[in-house]
């Protein structure tokens, strides 16, 4: 269960790494790949894909496949306010992730150490520069790799997004948008790769919160069944 908890956290945090700077509008489709000893035991829980839709300053994320998709629903990030909303249609509930609500609980994280590497690859038609990111967390040092295009950027919450959505890789000093992210936690390697990019504007109705749903503060322990 500890390994799945780490994987779940990686999904939440990785999905926030694409929230970089500010001008892309459209849809980005990603695929997940998981590697590690005993990963087969978690296949039913793991997602297969992720979709980001961006309209002006709003970002809508939806995990697809596996029990993770059921657990996470859709997440709407309002970057102007820094507040994110996890929408669970099956529960008719919206979980609110407000960074200001947890301001006193979360110590400021040290800036990650960024190293530009000698690798450029093409992902979804865009040239991407590889960077190594070494960050410190409560679990110790974490080394991740990102492949970033400087051709466009997408909205970033000025006040920070709730629920740790962008806490893993702020990528300060690196302009652009990660199209591939690879990180390892507790022996499990998670790779998220962009497979398709469309600049067609998404339907603005998708960025409205459902009416009549209950609202509750976001609680990661509840989302992961107390793990």
Backbone as CSV, one residue per row, in Angstrom:
resi,resn,N_x,N_y,N_z,CA_x,CA_y,CA_z,C_x,C_y,C_z
1,UNK,0.818,-1.210,0.000,0.000,0.000,0.000,0.858,1.270,0.000
2,UNK,2.024,1.195,0.655,2.888,2.366,0.682,3.352,2.725,-0.724
3,UNK,3.636,1.675,-1.541,4.071,1.929,-2.907,2.960,2.584,-3.712
4,UNK,1.720,2.112,-3.537,0.618,2.721,-4.282,0.393,4.152,-3.829
5,UNK,0.561,4.401,-2.521,0.425,5.763,-2.020,1.438,6.680,-2.686
6,UNK,2.674,6.198,-2.832,3.709,6.990,-3.499,3.350,7.238,-4.956
7,UNK,2.816,6.210,-5.628,2.407,6.357,-7.021,1.287,7.379,-7.147
8,UNK,0.312,7.308,-6.245,-0.815,8.239,-6.267,-0.321,9.680,-6.137
9,UNK,0.596,9.893,-5.171,1.171,11.226,-4.987,1.886,11.681,-6.252
10,UNK,2.621,10.755,-6.883,3.347,11.109,-8.096,2.395,11.565,-9.190
11,UNK,1.254,10.881,-9.322,0.260,11.258,-10.327,-0.239,12.671,-10.064
12,UNK,-0.604,12.952,-8.817,-1.123,14.275,-8.471,-0.086,15.348,-8.741
13,UNK,1.144,15.099,-8.312,2.186,16.100,-8.437,2.651,16.269,-9.873
14,UNK,2.794,15.162,-10.602,3.233,15.249,-11.980,2.223,15.989,-12.827
15,UNK,0.951,15.796,-12.525,-0.066,16.474,-13.315,0.009,17.967,-13.144
16,UNK,0.648,18.416,-12.090,0.821,19.846,-11.882,2.058,20.402,-12.527
17,UNK,2.989,19.584,-12.984,4.230,20.095,-13.515,4.045,20.824,-14.824
18,UNK,2.956,20.555,-15.529,2.766,21.215,-16.808,2.249,22.632,-16.661
19,UNK,1.863,23.039,-15.443,1.341,24.376,-15.251,2.504,25.364,-15.220
20,UNK,3.037,25.714,-16.361,4.246,26.513,-16.420,3.946,28.012,-16.475
21,UNK,4.180,28.733,-17.563,4.014,30.187,-17.550,2.666,30.668,-18.092
22,UNK,2.577,31.175,-19.403,1.260,31.730,-19.703,0.885,32.105,-21.126
23,UNK,0.519,31.221,-22.030,-0.132,31.651,-23.260,-0.740,30.537,-24.108
24,UNK,-0.473,29.276,-23.823,-1.063,28.184,-24.595,-2.559,28.062,-24.302
25,UNK,-3.327,27.803,-25.360,-4.735,27.439,-25.208,-5.005,26.248,-26.120
26,UNK,-5.715,25.272,-25.617,-5.989,24.084,-26.402,-6.000,22.842,-25.536
27,UNK,-5.594,21.704,-26.109,-5.637,20.419,-25.410,-4.309,19.700,-25.550
28,UNK,-3.830,19.139,-24.443,-2.619,18.333,-24.435,-2.973,16.959,-23.882
29,UNK,-2.594,15.906,-24.626,-2.880,14.539,-24.195,-1.575,13.827,-23.843
30,UNK,-1.571,13.212,-22.663,-0.386,12.530,-22.156,-0.676,11.042,-21.972
31,UNK,0.397,10.239,-21.973,0.259,8.844,-21.577,1.191,8.555,-20.407
32,UNK,0.786,7.610,-19.546,1.565,7.212,-18.379,2.296,5.902,-18.661
33,UNK,3.486,5.786,-18.067,4.209,4.520,-18.076,4.784,4.300,-16.684
34,UNK,4.576,3.103,-16.138,5.049,2.772,-14.799,5.999,1.585,-14.869
35,UNK,7.103,1.690,-14.145,8.067,0.602,-14.083,8.520,0.417,-12.639
36,UNK,8.783,-0.820,-12.274,9.259,-1.103,-10.929,8.891,-2.507,-10.497
37,UNK,9.598,-3.015,-9.530,9.339,-4.362,-9.046,7.948,-4.444,-8.429
38,UNK,7.180,-5.442,-8.839,5.847,-5.648,-8.286,4.788,-4.723,-8.835
39,UNK,5.102,-3.988,-9.919,4.147,-3.023,-10.462,2.883,-3.708,-10.971
40,UNK,3.002,-4.968,-11.354,1.842,-5.695,-11.883,0.689,-5.733,-10.887
41,UNK,1.020,-5.757,-9.603,0.000,-5.847,-8.562,-0.847,-4.585,-8.481
42,UNK,-0.372,-3.499,-9.098,-1.078,-2.224,-8.998,-1.723,-1.793,-10.321
43,UNK,-1.660,-2.649,-11.346,-2.122,-2.252,-12.673,-3.562,-1.755,-12.681
44,UNK,-4.433,-2.397,-11.914,-5.846,-1.990,-11.903,-6.041,-0.608,-11.305
45,UNK,-5.072,-0.153,-10.505,-5.195,1.141,-9.850,-4.591,2.272,-10.676
46,UNK,-3.720,1.933,-11.609,-2.926,2.944,-12.296,-3.635,3.541,-13.509
47,UNK,-3.407,4.819,-13.758,-3.999,5.470,-14.934,-3.223,5.114,-16.192
48,UNK,-3.836,5.335,-17.319,-3.179,5.091,-18.596,-2.895,6.389,-19.347
49,UNK,-3.670,7.426,-19.051,-3.516,8.675,-19.795,-4.000,9.860,-18.963
50,UNK,-3.685,11.050,-19.445,-4.126,12.285,-18.809,-4.386,13.309,-19.907
51,UNK,-5.390,14.131,-19.698,-5.717,15.168,-20.677,-5.796,16.516,-19.976
52,UNK,-5.112,17.513,-20.545,-5.185,18.883,-20.040,-5.864,19.754,-21.079
53,UNK,-6.864,20.486,-20.647,-7.507,21.473,-21.503,-7.253,22.851,-20.902
54,UNK,-6.818,23.784,-21.734,-6.465,25.119,-21.259,-7.289,26.147,-22.007
55,UNK,-7.936,27.039,-21.257,-8.706,28.133,-21.839,-8.398,29.395,-21.053
56,UNK,-7.767,30.338,-21.691,-7.328,31.579,-21.049,-6.460,31.241,-19.835
57,UNK,-6.952,31.498,-18.617,-6.129,31.236,-17.426,-6.622,30.030,-16.636
58,UNK,-7.519,29.250,-17.211,-8.048,28.069,-16.521,-7.474,26.791,-17.128
59,UNK,-7.184,25.811,-16.256,-6.633,24.539,-16.694,-7.499,23.408,-16.141
60,UNK,-7.976,22.536,-17.028,-8.802,21.401,-16.630,-8.021,20.114,-16.872
61,UNK,-7.834,19.326,-15.825,-7.095,18.079,-15.921,-8.022,16.906,-15.673
62,UNK,-7.882,15.853,-16.500,-8.665,14.639,-16.293,-7.782,13.418,-16.469
63,UNK,-7.704,12.598,-15.413,-6.970,11.346,-15.453,-7.866,10.283,-16.076
64,UNK,-7.293,9.411,-16.903,-8.069,8.376,-17.580,-7.501,6.996,-17.273
65,UNK,-8.402,6.029,-17.061,-7.986,4.651,-16.841,-7.656,4.345,-15.391
66,UNK,-7.931,3.110,-14.987,-7.562,2.662,-13.654,-8.409,3.257,-12.544
67,UNK,-8.187,2.759,-11.338,-8.912,3.260,-10.176,-8.519,4.694,-9.845
68,UNK,-7.332,5.111,-10.285,-6.893,6.487,-10.044,-7.835,7.479,-10.709
69,UNK,-8.350,7.127,-11.886,-9.288,8.006,-12.582,-10.558,8.189,-11.767
70,UNK,-11.037,7.096,-11.150,-12.230,7.175,-10.312,-11.942,7.982,-9.051
71,UNK,-10.744,7.812,-8.504,-10.407,8.497,-7.257,-10.217,9.990,-7.442
72,UNK,-9.681,10.394,-8.614,-9.311,11.791,-8.805,-10.333,12.618,-9.560
73,UNK,-11.169,11.985,-10.375,-12.157,12.750,-11.118,-11.497,13.758,-12.046
74,UNK,-12.084,14.953,-12.108,-11.515,16.040,-12.906,-11.033,17.133,-11.965
75,UNK,-9.968,17.818,-12.347,-9.458,18.911,-11.525,-9.417,20.190,-12.343
76,UNK,-10.121,21.202,-11.870,-10.169,22.503,-12.531,-9.332,23.492,-11.720
77,UNK,-8.288,24.047,-12.343,-7.413,25.012,-11.667,-7.702,26.411,-12.190
78,UNK,-8.045,27.302,-11.271,-8.270,28.706,-11.594,-6.984,29.457,-11.232
79,UNK,-6.132,29.690,-12.218,-4.813,30.214,-11.897,-4.828,31.665,-11.421
80,UNK,-5.891,32.404,-11.705,-5.969,33.786,-11.223,-6.103,33.836,-9.704
81,UNK,-6.805,32.871,-9.141,-6.998,32.841,-7.689,-6.065,31.845,-7.015
82,UNK,-5.498,30.908,-7.781,-4.641,29.876,-7.205,-5.420,28.714,-6.615
83,UNK,-6.738,28.732,-6.728,-7.575,27.680,-6.148,-7.891,26.620,-7.207
84,UNK,-7.812,25.339,-6.802,-8.170,24.238,-7.682,-9.356,23.482,-7.110
85,UNK,-10.109,22.827,-8.001,-11.310,22.105,-7.595,-11.275,20.701,-8.181
86,UNK,-11.297,19.689,-7.322,-11.393,18.310,-7.779,-12.875,17.950,-7.851
87,UNK,-13.356,17.664,-9.054,-14.783,17.435,-9.287,-15.052,15.941,-9.370
88,UNK,-15.834,15.419,-8.428,-16.176,13.996,-8.413,-17.655,13.858,-8.771
89,UNK,-17.933,13.577,-10.037,-19.319,13.473,-10.499,-20.054,12.314,-9.825
90,UNK,-19.337,11.223,-9.547,-19.977,10.056,-8.929,-20.475,10.368,-7.520
91,UNK,-19.855,11.352,-6.874,-20.250,11.739,-5.516,-21.032,13.050,-5.502
92,UNK,-21.110,13.710,-6.669,-21.701,15.048,-6.775,-21.068,15.965,-5.732
93,UNK,-19.731,15.905,-5.675,-18.979,16.674,-4.694,-17.793,17.358,-5.364
94,UNK,-17.491,18.581,-4.914,-16.330,19.326,-5.375,-15.384,19.511,-4.187
95,UNK,-14.149,19.012,-4.329,-13.155,19.149,-3.271,-12.281,20.361,-3.578
96,UNK,-12.250,21.306,-2.646,-11.586,22.588,-2.862,-10.146,22.538,-2.346
97,UNK,-9.194,22.876,-3.220,-7.778,22.935,-2.864,-7.344,24.393,-2.879
98,UNK,-7.349,24.997,-1.699,-7.021,26.414,-1.559,-5.682,26.552,-0.857
99,UNK,-4.642,27.065,-1.538,-3.318,27.170,-0.915,-3.311,28.074,0.303
100,UNK,-4.195,29.073,0.320,-4.231,29.988,1.468,-4.748,29.294,2.720
101,UNK,-5.584,28.269,2.541,-6.132,27.552,3.689,-5.062,26.736,4.398
102,UNK,-4.014,26.311,3.651,-2.950,25.481,4.227,-1.640,26.232,4.364
103,UNK,-1.706,27.554,4.273,-0.493,28.362,4.259,0.359,28.155,5.495
104,UNK,-0.278,28.021,6.655,0.476,27.896,7.903,0.948,26.474,8.156
105,UNK,0.417,25.512,7.389,0.748,24.116,7.623,1.916,23.640,6.780
106,UNK,2.187,24.300,5.657,3.193,23.816,4.742,4.423,24.713,4.765
107,UNK,5.582,24.194,5.247,6.801,24.987,5.240,7.262,25.265,3.825
108,UNK,7.915,26.399,3.631,8.387,26.748,2.299,9.456,25.763,1.853
109,UNK,9.316,25.263,0.628,10.267,24.299,0.100,11.472,25.022,-0.485
110,UNK,12.647,24.400,-0.353,13.851,24.976,-0.939,13.777,24.887,-2.455
111,UNK,14.377,25.858,-3.134,14.388,25.829,-4.590,15.129,24.589,-5.076
112,UNK,14.608,23.911,-6.106,15.300,22.728,-6.634,16.584,23.130,-7.350
113,UNK,17.499,22.184,-7.474,18.736,22.391,-8.225,18.496,21.900,-9.651
114,UNK,18.673,22.782,-10.623,18.369,22.474,-12.023,19.655,22.375,-12.825
115,UNK,19.790,21.285,-13.573,20.962,21.090,-14.431,20.510,20.824,-15.860
116,UNK,20.985,21.653,-16.796,20.674,21.468,-18.212,21.542,20.343,-18.758
117,UNK,20.925,19.351,-19.389,21.670,18.200,-19.873,21.859,18.269,-21.396
118,UNK,22.799,17.451,-21.888,23.120,17.448,-23.320,22.186,16.521,-24.089
119,UNK,20.891,16.842,-24.071,19.928,16.040,-24.819,18.768,16.900,-25.274
120,UNK,18.462,16.825,-26.546,17.284,17.472,-27.118,16.547,16.420,-27.936
121,UNK,15.261,16.225,-27.633,14.465,15.254,-28.380,13.183,15.929,-28.872
122,UNK,12.532,15.321,-29.844,11.272,15.856,-30.371,10.108,15.075,-29.781
123,UNK,9.169,15.799,-29.184,7.988,15.197,-28.575,6.755,15.902,-29.125
124,UNK,5.843,15.149,-29.699,4.597,15.693,-30.267,4.874,16.842,-31.227
125,UNK,5.996,16.756,-31.947,6.328,17.763,-32.948,7.119,18.947,-32.435
126,UNK,7.485,18.957,-31.157,8.208,20.076,-30.560,9.568,19.620,-30.035
127,UNK,10.622,20.392,-30.319,11.934,20.095,-29.764,11.941,20.403,-28.263
128,UNK,12.477,19.473,-27.477,12.464,19.619,-26.026,13.860,19.427,-25.444
129,UNK,14.244,20.355,-24.571,15.514,20.292,-23.867,15.353,19.521,-22.567
130,UNK,16.309,18.628,-22.295,16.247,17.834,-21.070,16.919,18.558,-19.909
131,UNK,16.269,18.493,-18.728,16.822,19.054,-17.494,16.730,18.015,-16.385
132,UNK,17.716,18.036,-15.506,17.651,17.248,-14.275,17.201,18.177,-13.154
133,UNK,16.243,17.711,-12.349,15.713,18.502,-11.239,15.948,17.733,-9.939
134,UNK,16.708,18.310,-9.034,16.944,17.682,-7.737,16.246,18.533,-6.677
135,UNK,15.242,17.946,-6.014,14.439,18.674,-5.035,14.489,17.974,-3.684
136,UNK,14.315,18.762,-2.629,14.264,18.219,-1.278,12.814,18.185,-0.804
137,UNK,12.451,17.096,-0.152,11.098,16.969,0.387,11.179,16.295,1.743
138,UNK,10.019,16.127,2.376,9.975,15.463,3.680,10.453,14.020,3.581
139,UNK,10.362,13.436,2.389,10.793,12.058,2.175,12.260,11.960,1.778
140,UNK,12.931,13.122,1.672,14.331,13.134,1.296,14.541,13.735,-0.080
141,UNK,15.712,13.500,-0.649,16.054,14.052,-1.953,15.360,13.284,-3.074
142,UNK,14.847,14.018,-4.049,14.167,13.407,-5.182,14.749,13.954,-6.483
143,UNK,15.166,13.049,-7.355,15.718,13.449,-8.650,14.719,13.112,-9.752
144,UNK,14.376,14.108,-10.538,13.455,13.920,-11.653,14.086,14.492,-12.916
145,UNK,13.491,14.140,-14.043,13.959,14.656,-15.330,12.759,15.202,-16.094
146,UNK,12.959,16.343,-16.730,11.898,16.941,-17.532,12.453,17.309,-18.899
147,UNK,11.601,17.178,-19.926,11.957,17.573,-21.282,11.023,18.729,-21.640
148,UNK,11.588,19.919,-21.848,10.811,21.159,-21.917,10.906,21.805,-23.299
149,UNK,9.748,22.195,-23.838,9.727,23.006,-25.050,9.622,24.476,-24.664
150,UNK,10.342,25.336,-25.393,10.258,26.774,-25.124,9.351,27.471,-26.138
151,UNK,8.602,26.683,-26.914,7.750,27.262,-27.957,6.427,27.798,-27.424
152,UNK,5.994,27.323,-26.274,4.766,27.852,-25.675,4.781,27.578,-24.177
153,UNK,3.932,28.301,-23.470,3.770,28.107,-22.026,2.279,28.075,-21.717
154,UNK,1.922,27.524,-20.573,0.521,27.498,-20.163,0.392,28.098,-18.773
155,UNK,-0.811,28.441,-18.333,-0.987,29.246,-17.129,-0.368,28.673,-15.860
156,UNK,0.151,29.563,-15.063,0.689,29.215,-13.757,-0.028,30.045,-12.718
157,UNK,-0.431,29.407,-11.627,-1.101,30.125,-10.541,-0.098,31.014,-9.835
158,UNK,-0.332,32.316,-9.840,0.588,33.251,-9.195,0.672,33.016,-7.697
159,UNK,-0.438,32.542,-7.117,-0.470,32.322,-5.674,-0.255,30.856,-5.320
160,UNK,0.072,30.052,-6.322,0.275,28.623,-6.060,-1.032,27.881,-6.161
161,UNK,-1.017,26.675,-6.689,-2.233,25.890,-6.805,-2.394,24.993,-5.613
162,UNK,-3.624,24.703,-5.252,-3.883,23.965,-4.031,-3.537,22.506,-4.120
163,UNK,-3.475,21.859,-2.941,-3.282,20.437,-2.871,-1.948,19.934,-3.376
164,UNK,-0.931,20.809,-3.443,0.377,20.382,-3.894,0.458,20.163,-5.390
165,UNK,-0.479,20.708,-6.146,-0.544,20.417,-7.573,0.683,20.874,-8.346
166,UNK,1.374,21.921,-7.867,2.566,22.363,-8.587,3.776,22.396,-7.669
167,UNK,3.698,21.704,-6.535,4.769,21.782,-5.571,5.990,20.965,-5.905
168,UNK,5.865,20.017,-6.831,6.980,19.120,-7.067,8.065,19.736,-7.944
169,UNK,7.667,20.330,-9.066,8.616,20.891,-10.010,8.177,22.284,-10.430
170,UNK,8.624,23.281,-9.699,8.282,24.645,-10.067,9.096,25.067,-11.285
171,UNK,10.271,24.475,-11.459,11.167,24.726,-12.582,11.459,26.215,-12.727
172,UNK,11.824,26.838,-11.623,12.181,28.254,-11.660,13.421,28.440,-12.519
173,UNK,13.356,29.426,-13.408,14.491,29.700,-14.268,14.466,28.937,-15.576
174,UNK,13.477,28.064,-15.761,13.337,27.321,-17.018,12.054,27.774,-17.704
175,UNK,12.189,28.415,-18.852,11.024,28.905,-19.569,10.457,27.822,-20.473
176,UNK,9.150,27.705,-20.467,8.508,26.757,-21.356,7.610,25.781,-20.637
177,UNK,7.287,24.696,-21.316,6.347,23.701,-20.810,6.955,22.303,-20.908
178,UNK,6.949,21.537,-19.812,7.427,20.151,-19.878,6.477,19.297,-20.719
179,UNK,7.011,18.570,-21.696,6.212,17.633,-22.484,6.489,16.190,-22.078
180,UNK,7.501,16.013,-21.223,7.782,14.697,-20.662,8.384,14.888,-19.279
181,UNK,7.915,14.074,-18.329,8.407,14.119,-16.960,8.662,12.696,-16.495
182,UNK,9.809,12.473,-15.875,10.125,11.151,-15.339,10.635,11.299,-13.912
183,UNK,10.028,10.571,-12.988,10.446,10.642,-11.597,10.366,9.260,-10.968
184,UNK,11.188,9.040,-9.943,11.210,7.755,-9.247,10.953,7.979,-7.765
185,UNK,9.997,7.233,-7.221,9.682,7.283,-5.793,9.510,5.870,-5.280
186,UNK,10.207,5.554,-4.195,10.090,4.248,-3.548,10.243,3.097,-4.533
187,UNK,11.195,3.233,-5.459,11.478,2.165,-6.401,10.555,2.098,-7.599
188,UNK,9.578,3.004,-7.676,8.650,3.032,-8.802,8.982,4.238,-9.687
189,UNK,9.176,3.987,-10.983,9.461,5.070,-11.921,8.202,5.394,-12.711
190,UNK,7.799,6.659,-12.668,6.608,7.133,-13.375,7.058,8.071,-14.486
191,UNK,6.642,7.785,-15.711,6.960,8.651,-16.843,5.654,9.127,-17.481
192,UNK,5.548,10.429,-17.657,4.372,11.029,-18.291,4.852,11.720,-19.566
193,UNK,4.310,11.316,-20.726,4.783,11.825,-22.009,3.625,12.388,-22.826
194,UNK,3.815,13.571,-23.386,2.802,14.174,-24.255,2.746,13.427,-25.584
195,UNK,1.546,13.046,-25.978,1.363,12.314,-27.232,0.662,13.140,-28.300
196,UNK,-0.093,14.151,-27.886,-0.857,14.931,-28.872,-1.093,16.335,-28.326
197,UNK,-0.946,17.329,-29.209,-1.184,18.725,-28.832,-2.089,19.361,-29.876
198,UNK,-3.184,19.958,-29.412,-4.120,20.646,-30.300,-4.324,22.073,-29.814
199,UNK,-4.326,23.035,-30.723,-4.553,24.432,-30.356,-6.002,24.859,-30.599
200,UNK,-6.886,23.894,-30.888,-8.311,24.207,-30.992,-8.849,24.560,-29.613
201,UNK,-9.558,25.673,-29.504,-10.049,26.108,-28.208,-11.100,25.132,-27.673
202,UNK,-10.963,24.698,-26.420,-11.970,23.802,-25.833,-13.252,24.552,-25.498
203,UNK,-14.329,23.808,-25.320,-15.634,24.386,-24.997,-15.572,25.053,-23.622
204,UNK,-15.964,26.318,-23.537,-15.884,27.055,-22.271,-16.813,26.480,-21.204
205,UNK,-17.823,25.703,-21.622,-18.730,25.104,-20.644,-17.998,24.094,-19.756
206,UNK,-16.907,23.519,-20.268,-16.157,22.526,-19.500,-15.466,23.137,-18.285
207,UNK,-15.313,24.450,-18.272,-14.556,25.122,-17.221,-15.459,25.742,-16.154
208,UNK,-16.719,25.341,-16.162,-17.667,25.813,-15.152,-17.901,24.715,-14.123
209,UNK,-17.958,25.079,-12.847,-18.214,24.104,-11.798,-19.668,23.653,-11.867
210,UNK,-19.941,22.357,-11.702,-21.318,21.858,-11.747,-22.181,22.490,-10.653
211,UNK,-23.395,22.839,-11.002,-24.316,23.409,-10.020,-24.920,22.308,-9.153
212,UNK,-25.159,22.618,-7.894,-25.826,21.684,-6.998,-24.902,20.697,-6.307
213,UNK,-23.602,20.695,-6.632,-22.671,19.776,-5.985,-22.267,20.308,-4.604
214,UNK,-22.060,19.395,-3.663,-21.553,19.778,-2.346,-20.085,20.178,-2.477
215,UNK,-19.615,21.036,-1.566,-18.210,21.442,-1.562,-17.563,21.065,-0.237
216,UNK,-16.355,20.478,-0.332,-15.609,20.083,0.859,-14.144,20.435,0.666
217,UNK,-13.401,20.676,1.762,-11.953,20.899,1.633,-11.277,19.623,1.141
218,UNK,-10.271,19.767,0.311,-9.536,18.620,-0.196,-8.731,17.961,0.924
219,UNK,-8.760,16.627,0.979,-8.046,15.871,2.006,-7.375,14.678,1.323
220,UNK,-6.029,14.738,1.177,-5.322,13.663,0.480,-5.504,12.315,1.158
221,UNK,-5.508,12.286,2.493,-5.690,11.026,3.216,-7.020,10.373,2.855
222,UNK,-8.062,11.203,2.690,-9.376,10.685,2.307,-9.348,10.161,0.883
223,UNK,-8.630,10.891,-0.008,-8.569,10.486,-1.405,-7.863,9.136,-1.574
224,UNK,-6.890,8.843,-0.696,-6.110,7.605,-0.819,-6.564,6.561,0.177
225,UNK,-7.745,6.737,0.730,-8.286,5.734,1.643,-7.536,5.650,2.955
226,UNK,-6.924,6.778,3.374,-6.244,6.799,4.673,-4.831,6.265,4.633
227,UNK,-4.293,5.993,3.403,-2.934,5.457,3.311,-1.917,6.506,3.701
